[in-house]
Amino acid sequence: MVRLSNVCVSFNKQTVLDHIGLEIEAGEFISLVGTTGSGKSTLLRLLYMDLRPDSGSVMVEKFSSSTISSKQIPLLRRKLGIVFQDFKLLEDRSVYDNVAFSLYVTNVRTVDIKKKVLNVLANVGLSHKRNSMPHQLSGGEQQRVAIARALVNEPILLLADEPTGNLDPATSLDILKLLKDINAQGTAVLMATHNYDLVRKAQGRIVQIKDRKAFDVKLKR
């Protein structure tokens, strides 16, 4: 489903990723770990092609970093759900409209938008908050809205960049459980985190970025 081959990325002549390879299969749950600044967010940006490699290639289904055009990038991103640490909600719009936003801009029929949004809000446990504004929600609830927004297009892969970084431990576990439930329904999840306690509880595949390389690891008990 996803393949990175011999990917190199540098910023200001400093190598961040050096000839890395990674494959992600449909339905996997992967925790992406590494110290701050190791390149976790860079790798995620490569997948949604906000960044192109200096050399090597990134394949996401039929889309290749070597050949994708600017017009095709929105098509690629409809296949991906993206969740950030700081939620990135539209503060002047309700929960419902935050989730529906990406459907409005892709000309989905209004009747289908309503069905999709209400369904995904039910899946993240926020049906009762659909008319609330972001400032009326807790941090955990805001992240659930962000996850709902990422899921509304039924992506093949959910990218979560430090999704619990701004949340307390109990709320972090709630978000992890939600991500695991989403994965159990068939959506692949790639969660970048430095929270090793969370990684242990996730019990999926672990990929570590260290010394500019990416490789599978197992945590010690």
KAZICOR-V965566 format. One record per pair of residues at least 4 apart in sequence whose C-alpha atoms are under 8 Angstrom apart, sorted by the first residue. I is the first residue (numbers start at 1). GAP is how many residues later the second one is. Records with the same first field share a line. If there is no record, write none. Layout:
I = GAP ; GAP
This chain:
1 = 22 ; 23 ; 24 ; 25 ; 58 ; 59 ; 60
2 = 20 ; 21 ; 22 ; 23 ; 56 ; 57 ; 58 ; 59
3 = 18 ; 19 ; 20 ; 21 ; 55 ; 56 ; 57
4 = 16 ; 17 ; 18 ; 19 ; 52 ; 53 ; 54 ; 55
5 = 14 ; 15 ; 16 ; 17 ; 51 ; 52 ; 53
6 = 12 ; 13 ; 14 ; 15 ; 49 ; 50 ; 51
7 = 10 ; 11 ; 12 ; 13 ; 14 ; 46 ; 47 ; 48 ; 49 ; 50 ; 51
8 = 7 ; 8 ; 9 ; 10 ; 11 ; 12 ; 45 ; 46 ; 47 ; 48
9 = 6 ; 7 ; 8 ; 9 ; 44 ; 45 ; 46
10 = 4 ; 5 ; 6 ; 7 ; 44
11 = 4 ; 5
15 = 197
16 = 22 ; 23 ; 196
17 = 22 ; 195 ; 196
18 = 194 ; 195
19 = 37 ; 194
20 = 192 ; 193 ; 194
21 = 193
22 = 192 ; 193
24 = 4
25 = 163
26 = 130 ; 131 ; 160 ; 161 ; 162
27 = 156 ; 157 ; 159 ; 160 ; 161 ; 162
28 = 155 ; 159 ; 160 ; 161 ; 176 ; 177
29 = 151 ; 154 ; 159 ; 160 ; 161 ; 162 ; 175 ; 176
30 = 159 ; 160 ; 161 ; 174 ; 175 ; 176 ; 177
31 = 159 ; 160 ; 161 ; 162 ; 168 ; 171 ; 173 ; 174 ; 175 ; 176
32 = 8 ; 158 ; 159 ; 160 ; 161 ; 174 ; 175 ; 176 ; 177
33 = 7 ; 159 ; 160 ; 161 ; 163 ; 173 ; 174 ; 175 ; 176
34 = 4 ; 5 ; 6 ; 159 ; 160 ; 174 ; 175 ; 176
35 = 159 ; 175
36 = 158
38 = 171 ; 172 ; 173 ; 174
39 = 4 ; 170 ; 173
40 = 4 ; 152 ; 169
41 = 4 ; 120 ; 151
42 = 4 ; 9
43 = 4
44 = 4 ; 115 ; 117
45 = 4 ; 5 ; 6
46 = 4 ; 5 ; 6 ; 7 ; 12
47 = 11 ; 12 ; 13
48 = 25 ; 28 ; 29 ; 32
49 = 16 ; 24
52 = 13
53 = 4 ; 5 ; 12
57 = 7 ; 8 ; 9
58 = 6 ; 7 ; 8
59 = 4 ; 5 ; 6
60 = 4 ; 16
63 = 4 ; 5 ; 13
64 = 4
68 = 4 ; 5
69 = 4
70 = 4
71 = 4
72 = 4
73 = 4
74 = 4
75 = 4
76 = 4
77 = 4
78 = 75 ; 77
79 = 74 ; 75 ; 76 ; 77 ; 78
80 = 70 ; 75 ; 76 ; 77 ; 78 ; 79
81 = 66 ; 68 ; 69 ; 70 ; 72 ; 74 ; 75 ; 76 ; 77 ; 78
82 = 65 ; 68 ; 76 ; 77 ; 78 ; 79
83 = 4 ; 63 ; 64 ; 67 ; 75 ; 76 ; 77 ; 78 ; 80
84 = 4 ; 62 ; 76 ; 77 ; 78 ; 79
85 = 75 ; 76 ; 77 ; 78 ; 79 ; 80 ; 81
86 = 80
87 = 55 ; 56 ; 59
88 = 58
89 = 9 ; 45 ; 53 ; 57
90 = 8 ; 44
91 = 42 ; 43 ; 44
92 = 41
93 = 4 ; 5 ; 40 ; 41
94 = 4 ; 36 ; 37 ; 38 ; 39 ; 40
95 = 4 ; 34 ; 35 ; 36 ; 37 ; 38 ; 39 ; 50
96 = 4 ; 21 ; 22 ; 34 ; 35
97 = 4
98 = 47 ; 51
99 = 18 ; 46 ; 47 ; 49 ; 50 ; 51 ; 53
100 = 4 ; 13 ; 14 ; 17 ; 49 ; 52
101 = 4
102 = 4 ; 47
103 = 4 ; 5 ; 10 ; 49 ; 50
104 = 4 ; 9
108 = 4 ; 5
109 = 4
110 = 4
111 = 4
112 = 4
113 = 4
114 = 4
115 = 4
116 = 4 ; 36
117 = 4 ; 35
118 = 4 ; 9
119 = 4
120 = 4 ; 28 ; 31 ; 32
121 = 4 ; 5 ; 6 ; 9 ; 24 ; 27
122 = 4 ; 5
123 = 25
124 = 20 ; 21 ; 23 ; 24 ; 54
126 = 4 ; 15 ; 18 ; 19
132 = 4 ; 5
133 = 4
134 = 8
137 = 4 ; 5
138 = 4
139 = 4 ; 27 ; 28
140 = 4 ; 27 ; 31 ; 32 ; 35
141 = 4
142 = 4
143 = 4 ; 20 ; 32
144 = 4 ; 31
145 = 4
146 = 4
147 = 4
148 = 4
150 = 5 ; 8
151 = 4 ; 7
155 = 32
156 = 31 ; 32
157 = 30 ; 31 ; 32 ; 33
158 = 29 ; 30 ; 31 ; 32
159 = 30 ; 31 ; 32 ; 33
160 = 29 ; 30 ; 31 ; 32
161 = 30 ; 31 ; 32
162 = 29 ; 30 ; 31 ; 32
163 = 12 ; 28 ; 29 ; 30
164 = 4 ; 7 ; 8 ; 11
165 = 28
167 = 4 ; 5
168 = 4
169 = 4
170 = 4
171 = 4
172 = 4 ; 26
173 = 4 ; 25
174 = 4
175 = 4
176 = 4 ; 22 ; 26
177 = 4
178 = 4
179 = 4 ; 10
180 = 4 ; 22
181 = 4
182 = 4 ; 5
183 = 4 ; 5 ; 6
193 = 6
195 = 4
196 = 4
197 = 4
198 = 4
199 = 4 ; 5 ; 7
200 = 19
205 = 11
206 = 10 ; 11 ; 12
207 = 7 ; 8 ; 9 ; 10
208 = 6 ; 7 ; 8 ; 9
209 = 4 ; 5 ; 6
210 = 4
